[in-house]
Amino acid sequence: MPRTRPVQPSPAGPVRLGPDAHAALHPTAVAIDAGFWHARRETNARVSVPQGPGLLESAGNLHNLRLAAGTAEGEFQGAYPFVDTDVYKWLEAAAWQLGHRGDDSLAADVDRIIALVAAAQQPDGYLNTWFQLVKGGARYQDLRWGHELYCAGHLIQAAVAHHRATGRTELLDVARRFADHVDSVFGLPGSGRPIDGIDGHPEVETALVELYRETGERRYLDLAGYFVDRHGHGLLGGEAYCQDRVPVREATNVEGHAVRQLYLLAAAADLATETGDAGLRAAGERLWHAMTTTKTHLTGGLGAHHDQEDFGDPYELPNERAYCETCAAIASVQWSWRLALLTGEARYSDLIERTLYNGFLAGVSLDGERWLYVNPLQVRDGHTDPGGDQSARRTRWFRCACCPPNVMRLLGSLEHYLASGDDGGLQIHQYVTGRYACGPIVVRAETDYPWHGTIALTVEETPADRPWTLSLRIPQWCREFRVRCGEETYDSPVDDGWLRLERTWTPGDRIVLELTLEPRLTAADPRVDAVRGCVAIERGPLVYCLEQVDHPGGGLDDIVLDTTRPLAVKHRPDLLGGVTTVVAAGRRRGIPDRGWWPYASADTTAAPEPDGETVEFTAVPYYAWANREDGSMRVWLPAS
């Protein structure tokens, strides 16, 4: 058995602001030790992450590194030139894991793979196995598709994570050599650098900002700024797909490949934070608003098109053809967290909550062994799935395996996306069981969220000589709440999503926040054609769906929800690892026989469709779908 020690937060997470950052808030870690997210992270730690080396071995990723290092023979393995990133994302996930729970076996795997990466690096710092092995060492000849800088970005992020979690520098030294090489090659005309160019897949930009934060080397920040500002100037043909149609500062809506857009915007938020650039901040706020109001699915998922994995048009939010790539949900969390810190506004953490519990978490099975690349909101009766990366059935691994290690690294670092601090006190963005710490302030939380809405908070450590503010996010979906401190009930107004409680606290002070979790029906903006006349079931932060496995004797395509009947809640400890279900009433439509032509007159005097049988529907949390038998599923339900 591997040696372990008690759960504790890493000293710094994926975002650590510089000393002169222009941010309203700074991140502070949370020690998650029980409850919903603790269970999901335990599965990640005990199942998903340990499987990484074996999967990377079988897929050929590690073989490629050995070939590049000259310690093996054979051919490059993998369908894409960016397979190195799967290794780097796994290393990042493993590093965060080592930061809060030691594991000798995992540490040995990390050391072994870092040694492989270091051996594969060329003397001048360059590292990309595809170009070293397949392209004869020809570098930066295909910036649109080659993804050399995308790979560099994930290497840098893994190195920063490893350094922050363990204090060791082996991987950081590799990353710095690569970053120094990139800095010597890319720059504006007249800068003395030979290439004025950008990568077709943004990622290196936000990584370089974090490398600046880790090392204090200003040139990494400047290089990140160069790359961000060169997008949109036609260097890759002016295509929206690779974020080259319009500069970030001028954009009015998110477009193109969803993951690429969001990684770029995360970097823009990082730059605005570190430099105080008002233009980049304004662009980020403008584009986030445009995304959430016109291009975000109910689950927080992003991406309307399978073709080019892009956003689609405003209000183009299909169900069965929704792309909603798991990586896009992760990128959304990363971008929104940076905007939450930059602005101090709660709305960004509202979207993080929605995305974490729904669009993101659906991407990994309950057992931690199978994955979804895309996350549709409907699978029709009789659906025939061709398999592959874009399957609506969970898969052990993918040809383009970007999503699984991406899920691993977000779950491994999740404690760093939950709370923040400022000179005035502590802000709790997401509710978990564990300890929230900010300097001399330590608050213990106990909750069974999201199944129950009670969050009990106890002040464990506090300055004795000054007041400070405990800020609690009241979720956007919450209709009613109340908060008590001892016997006192607070009636403080909610300020832009925050309930702010200021006083001179004493150890042992107890605050109880109660959020009402009544199930509710949700309707979309009428401009969303795909779901006009439909409703969805939600409860707290969770979006619900129907699965065919819970409704034997018929499919889901012919059901109608009766919105006049109340929704009932039933906790099922026996189902899907223990979930709260929502029970609703409706009917199966009686469909008239129209012969060979399925269309009929819309004349209001025409006879209505005959009523079907009355049935009871069981809705389960969307994140838990596709964990039993294959079958149909739907989130949006036609309503009577």
KEDRENBA-552238 format. One record per residue (C-alpha): residue in three letters; x, y negated, z negated. Coordinates in nm, 2 decimals, padded with zeros to 4 digits. Example, Ala and Ser with C-alpha at 12.3 -4.5 7.8 and 13.67 -1.06 7.14 Angstrom:
! KEDRENBA-552238
     r        u        v        w
   ala    01.23    00.45   -00.78
   ser    01.37    00.11   -00.71
END
This chain:
! KEDRENBA-552238
     r        u        v        w
   met    00.00    00.00    00.00
   pro    00.13   -00.35    00.08
   arg    00.22   -00.57   -00.21
   thr   -00.03   -00.86   -00.26
   arg   -00.07   -01.15   -00.49
   pro   -00.38   -01.35   -00.58
   val   -00.54   -01.57   -00.31
   gln   -00.41   -01.92   -00.30
   pro   -00.41   -02.19   -00.04
   ser   -00.11   -02.26    00.18
   pro    00.06   -02.59    00.09
   ala   -00.03   -02.74    00.42
   gly   -00.25   -02.63    00.71
   pro   -00.28   -02.68    01.08
   val   -00.32   -03.06    01.04
   arg   -00.09   -03.25    00.81
   leu   -00.11   -03.62    00.85
   gly    00.21   -03.83    00.87
   pro    00.29   -04.08    00.59
   asp    00.17   -04.37    00.80
   ala   -00.14   -04.21    00.94
   his   -00.44   -04.44    01.02
   ala   -00.70   -04.20    00.88
   ala   -00.98   -04.25    00.63
   leu   -00.92   -03.91    00.47
   his   -00.65   -03.66    00.43
   pro   -00.70   -03.28    00.43
   thr   -00.67   -03.08    00.11
   ala   -00.67   -02.70    00.08
   val   -00.93   -02.49   -00.09
   ala   -00.87   -02.15   -00.25
   ile   -01.16   -01.93   -00.13
   asp   -01.19   -01.63   -00.36
   ala   -01.55   -01.50   -00.32
   gly   -01.86   -01.52   -00.11
   phe   -01.95   -01.53    00.25
   trp   -01.63   -01.67    00.41
   his   -01.41   -01.48    00.16
   ala   -01.56   -01.15    00.30
   arg   -01.50   -01.26    00.66
   arg   -01.14   -01.36    00.58
   glu   -01.08   -01.03    00.40
   thr   -01.19   -00.84    00.72
   asn   -00.96   -01.06    00.92
   ala   -00.67   -01.00    00.68
   arg   -00.72   -00.62    00.64
   val   -00.84   -00.52    00.98
   ser   -00.80   -00.78    01.26
   val   -00.46   -00.93    01.19
   pro   -00.28   -00.60    01.11
   gln   -00.40   -00.46    01.44
   gly   -00.24   -00.74    01.63
   pro    00.11   -00.59    01.69
   gly   -00.03   -00.26    01.82
   leu   -00.27   -00.44    02.06
   leu    00.01   -00.67    02.18
   glu    00.23   -00.36    02.23
   ser   -00.03   -00.17    02.43
   ala   -00.12   -00.47    02.64
   gly    00.25   -00.52    02.73
   asn    00.31   -00.87    02.57
   leu    00.59   -00.75    02.35
   his    00.74   -00.54    02.63
   asn    00.76   -00.86    02.84
   leu    00.96   -01.03    02.56
   arg    01.20   -00.73    02.55
   leu    01.25   -00.76    02.93
   ala    01.32   -01.13    02.90
   ala    01.57   -01.06    02.62
   gly    01.74   -00.79    02.83
   thr    01.67   -00.51    02.58
   ala    01.43   -00.31    02.79
   glu    01.37   -00.21    03.15
   gly    01.05   -00.21    03.36
   glu    00.80   -00.44    03.51
   phe    00.62   -00.74    03.37
   gln    00.28   -00.64    03.22
   gly   -00.03   -00.85    03.21
   ala   -00.27   -01.01    03.45
   tyr   -00.19   -01.37    03.38
   pro    00.13   -01.59    03.35
   phe    00.03   -01.71    03.00
   val    00.02   -01.38    02.81
   asp    00.29   -01.51    02.58
   thr    00.03   -01.72    02.41
   asp   -00.14   -01.41    02.27
   val    00.18   -01.34    02.08
   tyr    00.21   -01.69    01.95
   lys   -00.15   -01.72    01.83
   trp   -00.11   -01.39    01.65
   leu    00.21   -01.52    01.49
   glu    00.02   -01.83    01.37
   ala   -00.26   -01.62    01.23
   ala   -00.02   -01.39    01.05
   ala    00.18   -01.69    00.91
   trp   -00.13   -01.84    00.76
   gln   -00.22   -01.50    00.61
   leu    00.13   -01.47    00.46
   gly    00.09   -01.82    00.31
   his   -00.19   -01.73    00.08
   arg   -00.14   -01.36    00.03
   gly    00.20   -01.19    00.05
   asp    00.21   -00.86    00.25
   asp    00.54   -00.69    00.30
   ser    00.42   -00.49    00.60
   leu    00.28   -00.79    00.77
   ala    00.59   -00.99    00.69
   ala    00.81   -00.72    00.85
   asp    00.59   -00.74    01.17
   val    00.62   -01.11    01.18
   asp    01.00   -01.10    01.14
   arg    01.04   -00.84    01.41
   ile    00.83   -01.03    01.66
   ile    01.00   -01.37    01.58
   ala    01.33   -01.20    01.65
   leu    01.19   -01.08    01.99
   val    01.08   -01.43    02.08
   ala    01.42   -01.58    01.98
   ala    01.60   -01.32    02.18
   ala    01.39   -01.40    02.49
   gln    01.46   -01.77    02.48
   gln    01.71   -01.90    02.74
   pro    02.02   -02.10    02.63
   asp    01.87   -02.44    02.72
   gly    01.55   -02.37    02.52
   tyr    01.32   -02.26    02.80
   leu    01.09   -01.97    02.73
   asn    00.82   -01.81    02.95
   thr    00.84   -01.44    03.03
   trp    00.63   -01.47    03.35
   phe    00.86   -01.72    03.51
   gln    01.17   -01.56    03.38
   leu    01.08   -01.22    03.50
   val    00.84   -01.26    03.80
   lys    00.93   -01.60    03.95
   gly    01.30   -01.56    03.94
   gly    01.34   -01.84    03.68
   ala    01.18   -02.10    03.90
   arg    01.04   -02.35    03.65
   tyr    00.75   -02.60    03.66
   gln    00.67   -02.52    04.02
   asp    00.31   -02.44    03.95
   leu    00.19   -02.67    03.67
   arg   -00.17   -02.63    03.75
   trp   -00.18   -02.25    03.70
   gly    00.16   -02.16    03.54
   his    00.07   -02.28    03.19
   glu    00.43   -02.31    03.08
   leu    00.35   -02.61    02.85
   tyr    00.03   -02.44    02.73
   cys    00.25   -02.15    02.62
   ala    00.50   -02.39    02.46
   gly    00.22   -02.55    02.27
   his    00.10   -02.23    02.11
   leu    00.46   -02.14    02.03
   ile    00.51   -02.48    01.85
   gln    00.19   -02.43    01.65
   ala    00.29   -02.08    01.54
   ala    00.63   -02.22    01.44
   val    00.48   -02.50    01.24
   ala    00.25   -02.26    01.07
   his    00.53   -02.02    00.98
   his    00.74   -02.30    00.84
   arg    00.46   -02.44    00.63
   ala    00.34   -02.11    00.50
   thr    00.68   -01.95    00.43
   gly    00.94   -02.23    00.43
   arg    01.15   -02.04    00.68
   thr    01.29   -02.19    01.00
   glu    01.37   -01.91    01.24
   leu    01.06   -01.97    01.46
   leu    01.07   -02.35    01.41
   asp    01.43   -02.35    01.55
   val    01.30   -02.17    01.86
   ala    01.01   -02.42    01.90
   arg    01.23   -02.72    01.85
   arg    01.47   -02.60    02.12
   phe    01.18   -02.56    02.36
   ala    01.04   -02.89    02.27
   asp    01.37   -03.06    02.32
   his    01.40   -02.90    02.66
   val    01.05   -03.02    02.76
   asp    01.14   -03.37    02.64
   ser    01.45   -03.37    02.87
   val    01.24   -03.27    03.17
   phe    00.91   -03.46    03.16
   gly    00.86   -03.83    03.17
   leu    00.74   -04.13    03.36
   pro    00.92   -04.23    03.68
   gly    01.23   -04.43    03.59
   ser    01.26   -04.25    03.25
   gly    01.55   -04.04    03.37
   arg    01.34   -03.72    03.35
   pro    01.30   -03.53    03.67
   ile    00.93   -03.44    03.65
   asp    00.63   -03.67    03.60
   gly    00.37   -03.40    03.54
   ile    00.11   -03.24    03.31
   asp    00.01   -02.88    03.24
   gly   -00.32   -02.75    03.39
   his   -00.42   -02.63    03.04
   pro   -00.38   -02.90    02.77
   glu   -00.24   -02.76    02.44
   val    00.12   -02.88    02.41
   glu    00.00   -03.23    02.33
   thr   -00.16   -03.16    01.99
   ala    00.12   -02.92    01.91
   leu    00.38   -03.19    01.97
   val    00.20   -03.42    01.73
   glu    00.22   -03.16    01.47
   leu    00.58   -03.09    01.54
   tyr    00.64   -03.47    01.48
   arg    00.45   -03.44    01.15
   glu    00.67   -03.15    01.05
   thr    01.01   -03.28    01.15
   gly    00.97   -03.66    01.15
   glu    01.11   -03.67    01.51
   arg    00.93   -03.96    01.67
   arg    01.02   -03.85    02.02
   tyr    00.78   -03.56    01.99
   leu    00.49   -03.79    01.92
   asp    00.59   -04.01    02.21
   leu    00.61   -03.71    02.44
   ala    00.26   -03.61    02.33
   gly    00.14   -03.96    02.41
   tyr    00.29   -03.94    02.75
   phe    00.11   -03.61    02.83
   val   -00.22   -03.73    02.70
   asp   -00.21   -04.05    02.90
   arg   -00.09   -03.89    03.23
   his   -00.41   -03.67    03.25
   gly   -00.65   -03.82    03.49
   his   -00.40   -03.97    03.73
   gly   -00.42   -03.71    04.00
   leu   -00.10   -03.53    03.91
   leu   -00.28   -03.20    03.96
   gly   -00.50   -03.30    04.25
   gly   -00.75   -03.50    04.05
   glu   -00.97   -03.21    03.94
   ala   -01.20   -03.22    03.64
   tyr   -01.13   -02.85    03.58
   cys   -00.78   -02.92    03.45
   gln   -00.87   -03.26    03.30
   asp   -00.71   -03.47    03.58
   arg   -01.01   -03.65    03.73
   val   -01.03   -03.95    03.49
   pro   -00.80   -04.07    03.21
   val   -00.92   -04.00    02.85
   arg   -00.95   -04.37    02.77
   glu   -01.19   -04.42    03.06
   ala   -01.40   -04.11    03.04
   thr   -01.77   -04.13    02.95
   asn   -01.86   -03.76    02.92
   val   -01.69   -03.43    02.86
   glu   -01.64   -03.23    03.18
   gly   -01.45   -02.95    03.34
   his   -01.31   -02.65    03.16
   ala   -01.44   -02.68    02.81
   val   -01.14   -02.55    02.62
   arg   -00.90   -02.76    02.81
   gln   -01.11   -03.07    02.75
   leu   -01.14   -03.01    02.38
   tyr   -00.77   -02.94    02.33
   leu   -00.68   -03.26    02.51
   leu   -00.93   -03.46    02.30
   ala   -00.79   -03.30    01.98
   ala   -00.45   -03.44    02.08
   ala   -00.60   -03.78    02.15
   ala   -00.75   -03.78    01.80
   asp   -00.41   -03.69    01.66
   leu   -00.25   -03.97    01.84
   ala   -00.51   -04.22    01.73
   thr   -00.46   -04.10    01.38
   glu   -00.08   -04.14    01.38
   thr   -00.05   -04.46    01.59
   gly   -00.37   -04.65    01.52
   asp   -00.45   -04.65    01.89
   ala   -00.80   -04.81    01.90
   gly   -00.86   -04.71    02.26
   leu   -00.80   -04.34    02.20
   arg   -01.02   -04.35    01.89
   ala   -01.31   -04.52    02.07
   ala   -01.28   -04.27    02.35
   gly   -01.29   -03.98    02.11
   glu   -01.60   -04.11    01.93
   arg   -01.77   -04.19    02.26
   leu   -01.70   -03.85    02.41
   trp   -01.80   -03.65    02.10
   his   -02.13   -03.83    02.10
   ala   -02.19   -03.76    02.46
   met   -02.10   -03.39    02.41
   thr   -02.32   -03.34    02.11
   thr   -02.62   -03.52    02.26
   thr   -02.62   -03.36    02.61
   lys   -02.39   -03.06    02.63
   thr   -02.40   -02.86    02.31
   his   -02.60   -02.55    02.25
   leu   -02.80   -02.49    01.94
   thr   -02.53   -02.26    01.81
   gly   -02.26   -02.52    01.86
   gly   -02.14   -02.33    02.16
   leu   -02.00   -02.52    02.46
   gly   -01.98   -02.44    02.82
   ala   -02.27   -02.39    03.06
   his   -02.09   -02.23    03.36
   his   -01.91   -01.89    03.39
   asp   -01.76   -02.04    03.71
   gln   -01.45   -02.25    03.59
   glu   -01.57   -02.21    03.23
   asp   -01.69   -02.57    03.23
   phe   -01.95   -02.79    03.06
   gly   -02.19   -02.83    03.34
   asp   -02.42   -03.13    03.37
   pro   -02.60   -03.32    03.09
   tyr   -02.88   -03.11    02.94
   glu   -02.77   -02.81    03.15
   leu   -02.79   -02.56    02.87
   pro   -02.88   -02.21    03.00
   asn   -02.96   -01.91    02.78
   glu   -02.85   -01.58    02.95
   arg   -02.59   -01.75    03.16
   ala   -02.45   -01.97    02.87
   tyr   -02.07   -01.93    02.87
   cys   -02.00   -02.06    02.52
   glu   -01.65   -01.92    02.51
   thr   -01.53   -01.83    02.16
   cys   -01.22   -02.04    02.22
   ala   -01.43   -02.34    02.30
   ala   -01.60   -02.31    01.96
   ile   -01.26   -02.30    01.79
   ala   -01.14   -02.60    01.99
   ser   -01.46   -02.78    01.89
   val   -01.38   -02.72    01.52
   gln   -01.03   -02.84    01.57
   trp   -01.13   -03.16    01.74
   ser   -01.42   -03.24    01.50
   trp   -01.20   -03.19    01.20
   arg   -00.95   -03.44    01.33
   leu   -01.23   -03.69    01.39
   ala   -01.37   -03.63    01.04
   leu   -01.04   -03.72    00.89
   leu   -00.98   -04.01    01.12
   thr   -01.33   -04.17    01.06
   gly   -01.45   -04.03    00.73
   glu   -01.79   -03.96    00.89
   ala   -01.99   -03.66    00.79
   arg   -02.15   -03.59    01.13
   tyr   -01.83   -03.42    01.25
   ser   -01.84   -03.17    00.96
   asp   -02.21   -03.11    01.04
   leu   -02.10   -02.99    01.38
   ile   -01.81   -02.79    01.23
   glu   -02.06   -02.61    01.00
   arg   -02.30   -02.53    01.28
   thr   -02.02   -02.40    01.50
   leu   -01.84   -02.20    01.23
   tyr   -02.15   -02.01    01.12
   asn   -02.29   -01.95    01.47
   gly   -02.09   -02.02    01.79
   phe   -01.76   -01.92    01.64
   leu   -01.84   -01.63    01.41
   ala   -02.04   -01.45    01.67
   gly   -01.71   -01.40    01.86
   val   -01.59   -01.13    01.62
   ser   -01.77   -00.81    01.51
   leu   -01.86   -00.75    01.15
   asp   -01.59   -00.48    01.13
   gly   -01.32   -00.71    01.28
   glu   -01.23   -00.47    01.56
   arg   -01.44   -00.59    01.86
   trp   -01.48   -00.93    02.03
   leu   -01.70   -01.15    02.25
   tyr   -01.53   -01.38    02.49
   val   -01.86   -01.54    02.59
   asn   -02.16   -01.59    02.36
   pro   -02.49   -01.60    02.55
   leu   -02.81   -01.70    02.38
   gln   -03.02   -01.44    02.56
   val   -02.97   -01.09    02.70
   arg   -03.26   -00.98    02.90
   asp   -03.45   -00.65    02.89
   gly   -03.28   -00.40    03.11
   his   -02.96   -00.61    03.14
   thr   -02.69   -00.42    03.32
   asp   -02.35   -00.53    03.19
   pro   -02.05   -00.50    03.42
   gly   -01.81   -00.52    03.13
   gly   -01.48   -00.72    03.14
   asp   -01.39   -01.04    02.97
   gln   -01.73   -01.20    03.04
   ser   -01.93   -00.91    02.90
   ala   -02.23   -00.96    02.67
   arg   -02.11   -00.64    02.49
   arg   -01.84   -00.65    02.23
   thr   -01.50   -00.54    02.36
   arg   -01.18   -00.40    02.20
   trp   -00.95   -00.64    02.38
   phe   -00.94   -00.85    02.70
   arg   -00.73   -00.89    03.01
   cys   -00.73   -01.26    02.91
   ala   -00.70   -01.20    02.54
   cys   -00.71   -01.57    02.43
   cys   -01.01   -01.54    02.20
   pro   -00.92   -01.26    01.95
   pro   -00.59   -01.41    01.82
   asn   -00.76   -01.75    01.83
   val   -01.03   -01.62    01.60
   met   -00.76   -01.47    01.37
   arg   -00.57   -01.79    01.33
   leu   -00.88   -02.00    01.25
   leu   -01.00   -01.75    00.99
   gly   -00.65   -01.73    00.85
   ser   -00.64   -02.11    00.81
   leu   -01.00   -02.18    00.73
   glu   -00.94   -02.31    00.38
   his   -00.78   -02.62    00.54
   tyr   -01.10   -02.73    00.72
   leu   -01.33   -02.75    00.41
   ala   -01.23   -03.05    00.20
   ser   -01.04   -03.38    00.20
   gly   -00.93   -03.65   -00.03
   asp   -00.86   -04.02   -00.03
   asp   -00.76   -04.28   -00.29
   gly   -01.12   -04.27   -00.43
   gly   -01.16   -03.90   -00.49
   leu   -01.26   -03.57   -00.33
   gln   -01.49   -03.49   -00.04
   ile   -01.64   -03.15    00.00
   his   -01.72   -03.09    00.36
   gln   -01.81   -02.72    00.35
   tyr   -01.95   -02.51    00.07
   val   -01.76   -02.19   -00.05
   thr   -01.69   -02.02   -00.37
   gly   -01.34   -02.12   -00.48
   arg   -01.13   -02.41   -00.60
   tyr   -01.11   -02.75   -00.44
   ala   -00.80   -02.94   -00.53
   cys   -00.69   -03.30   -00.45
   gly   -00.39   -03.42   -00.65
   pro   -00.49   -03.42   -01.02
   ile   -00.85   -03.33   -00.93
   val   -00.96   -02.97   -00.94
   val   -01.32   -02.87   -00.89
   arg   -01.45   -02.51   -00.91
   ala   -01.74   -02.41   -00.69
   glu   -01.97   -02.11   -00.72
   thr   -02.23   -02.04   -00.45
   asp   -02.40   -01.77   -00.25
   tyr   -02.43   -02.01    00.05
   pro   -02.56   -01.97    00.32
   trp   -02.81   -01.72    00.18
   his   -02.90   -01.95   -00.11
   gly   -02.87   -02.33   -00.13
   thr   -02.74   -02.37   -00.49
   ile   -02.38   -02.49   -00.52
   ala   -02.26   -02.51   -00.88
   leu   -01.95   -02.73   -00.93
   thr   -01.74   -02.75   -01.24
   val   -01.47   -03.01   -01.30
   glu   -01.16   -02.82   -01.42
   glu   -00.90   -03.09   -01.40
   thr   -00.94   -03.46   -01.38
   pro   -00.76   -03.79   -01.46
   ala   -00.87   -03.90   -01.80
   asp   -00.83   -04.27   -01.76
   arg   -01.01   -04.36   -01.44
   pro   -01.33   -04.29   -01.25
   trp   -01.33   -04.12   -00.91
   thr   -01.59   -04.02   -00.66
   leu   -01.70   -03.67   -00.58
   ser   -01.86   -03.68   -00.23
   leu   -02.09   -03.40   -00.13
   arg   -02.19   -03.36    00.24
   ile   -02.57   -03.33    00.27
   pro   -02.61   -03.13    00.59
   gln   -02.79   -03.28    00.88
   trp   -03.04   -03.00    00.89
   cys   -03.13   -03.04    00.52
   arg   -03.48   -03.16    00.45
   glu   -03.48   -03.18    00.07
   phe   -03.21   -03.15   -00.19
   arg   -03.15   -03.25   -00.55
   val   -02.84   -03.28   -00.76
   arg   -02.79   -03.26   -01.14
   cys   -02.50   -03.33   -01.37
   gly   -02.58   -03.16   -01.70
   glu   -02.93   -03.27   -01.78
   glu   -02.91   -03.58   -01.57
   thr   -03.07   -03.58   -01.22
   tyr   -02.90   -03.81   -00.96
   asp   -03.11   -04.00   -00.72
   ser   -02.82   -04.16   -00.54
   pro   -02.90   -04.24   -00.17
   val   -02.72   -04.05    00.10
   asp   -02.47   -04.27    00.28
   asp   -02.40   -04.16    00.63
   gly   -02.43   -03.79    00.53
   trp   -02.25   -03.82    00.20
   leu   -02.39   -03.81   -00.15
   arg   -02.13   -04.00   -00.35
   leu   -02.11   -03.94   -00.73
   glu   -01.88   -04.18   -00.91
   arg   -01.79   -04.16   -01.28
   thr   -01.51   -04.10   -01.52
   trp   -01.52   -03.72   -01.53
   thr   -01.44   -03.48   -01.81
   pro   -01.32   -03.12   -01.78
   gly   -01.62   -02.90   -01.80
   asp   -01.86   -03.14   -01.64
   arg   -02.10   -02.94   -01.43
   ile   -02.28   -03.06   -01.11
   val   -02.54   -02.85   -00.94
   leu   -02.64   -02.93   -00.58
   glu   -02.95   -02.76   -00.46
   leu   -03.02   -02.76   -00.08
   thr   -03.36   -02.64    00.03
   leu   -03.32   -02.35    00.27
   glu   -03.67   -02.30    00.40
   pro   -03.68   -02.14    00.75
   arg   -03.77   -02.38    01.02
   leu   -03.87   -02.39    01.39
   thr   -03.65   -02.60    01.62
   ala   -03.74   -02.74    01.96
   ala   -03.49   -02.88    02.21
   asp   -03.49   -03.21    02.39
   pro   -03.74   -03.18    02.67
   arg   -03.47   -03.25    02.93
   val   -03.32   -02.91    02.85
   asp   -03.52   -02.73    03.12
   ala   -03.40   -02.38    03.02
   val   -03.59   -02.38    02.69
   arg   -03.89   -02.61    02.75
   gly   -04.19   -02.46    02.57
   cys   -03.97   -02.26    02.34
   val   -03.86   -02.27    01.98
   ala   -03.57   -02.13    01.78
   ile   -03.56   -02.01    01.42
   glu   -03.31   -02.16    01.18
   arg   -03.25   -02.14    00.81
   gly   -02.99   -02.35    00.65
   pro   -02.68   -02.36    00.87
   leu   -02.77   -02.04    01.05
   val   -02.93   -01.99    01.39
   tyr   -03.14   -01.68    01.42
   cys   -03.21   -01.44    01.70
   leu   -03.42   -01.14    01.78
   glu   -03.26   -00.81    01.88
   gln   -03.43   -00.53    02.06
   val   -03.30   -00.27    01.81
   asp   -03.53   -00.43    01.54
   his   -03.84   -00.41    01.77
   pro   -03.88   -00.05    01.89
   gly   -04.15    00.02    02.15
   gly   -04.10   -00.29    02.36
   gly   -03.86   -00.54    02.50
   leu   -03.82   -00.91    02.41
   asp   -03.90   -01.08    02.74
   asp   -04.27   -01.07    02.70
   ile   -04.30   -01.20    02.34
   val   -04.46   -01.52    02.23
   leu   -04.41   -01.67    01.88
   asp   -04.72   -01.79    01.70
   thr   -04.61   -02.13    01.55
   thr   -04.92   -02.16    01.34
   arg   -04.82   -01.86    01.12
   pro   -04.57   -01.92    00.84
   leu   -04.22   -01.79    00.85
   ala   -04.12   -01.55    00.57
   val   -03.78   -01.47    00.43
   lys   -03.66   -01.13    00.34
   his   -03.31   -01.04    00.21
   arg   -03.18   -00.72    00.35
   pro   -02.87   -00.59    00.16
   asp   -02.89   -00.28    00.38
   leu   -02.87   -00.46    00.71
   leu   -02.56   -00.59    00.89
   gly   -02.35   -00.61    00.58
   gly   -02.62   -00.79    00.38
   val   -02.82   -01.07    00.55
   thr   -03.13   -01.27    00.49
   thr   -03.38   -01.21    00.77
   val   -03.67   -01.43    00.88
   val   -04.00   -01.26    00.96
   ala   -04.23   -01.43    01.21
   ala   -04.56   -01.34    01.37
   gly   -04.65   -01.34    01.74
   arg   -04.77   -01.12    02.02
   arg   -04.66   -00.94    02.33
   arg   -04.81   -01.12    02.63
   gly   -05.07   -00.92    02.83
   ile   -04.95   -00.99    03.18
   pro   -05.22   -00.98    03.45
   asp   -05.16   -00.77    03.76
   arg   -05.09   -01.02    04.04
   gly   -05.01   -00.76    04.31
   trp   -04.69   -00.80    04.51
   trp   -04.65   -01.18    04.45
   pro   -04.55   -01.29    04.09
   tyr   -04.67   -01.65    04.13
   ala   -05.02   -01.78    04.07
   ser   -05.22   -02.10    04.08
   ala   -05.15   -02.35    03.80
   asp   -05.51   -02.47    03.82
   thr   -05.62   -02.54    03.46
   thr   -05.95   -02.37    03.53
   ala   -05.78   -02.04    03.62
   ala   -05.84   -01.76    03.37
   pro   -05.57   -01.74    03.10
   glu   -05.35   -01.45    03.06
   pro   -05.51   -01.18    02.84
   asp   -05.39   -01.18    02.48
   gly   -05.14   -00.90    02.39
   glu   -05.10   -00.70    02.08
   thr   -05.01   -00.89    01.76
   val   -04.67   -00.80    01.63
   glu   -04.43   -00.90    01.35
   phe   -04.08   -01.01    01.46
   thr   -03.76   -00.98    01.25
   ala   -03.50   -01.24    01.32
   val   -03.14   -01.18    01.22
   pro   -02.85   -01.43    01.20
   tyr   -02.71   -01.49    01.55
   tyr   -02.35   -01.44    01.43
   ala   -02.44   -01.07    01.35
   trp   -02.59   -00.98    01.68
   ala   -02.44   -00.70    01.90
   asn   -02.31   -00.51    01.60
   arg   -02.55   -00.22    01.64
   glu   -02.68   -00.06    01.96
   asp   -02.68   -00.24    02.30
   gly   -03.00   -00.41    02.40
   ser   -03.17   -00.73    02.46
   met   -03.14   -01.04    02.25
   arg   -03.28   -01.39    02.25
   val   -03.25   -01.71    02.04
   trp   -03.51   -01.93    02.21
   leu   -03.87   -01.79    02.19
   pro   -04.17   -01.89    02.40
   ala   -04.42   -02.05    02.16
   ser   -04.79   -02.04    02.16
END
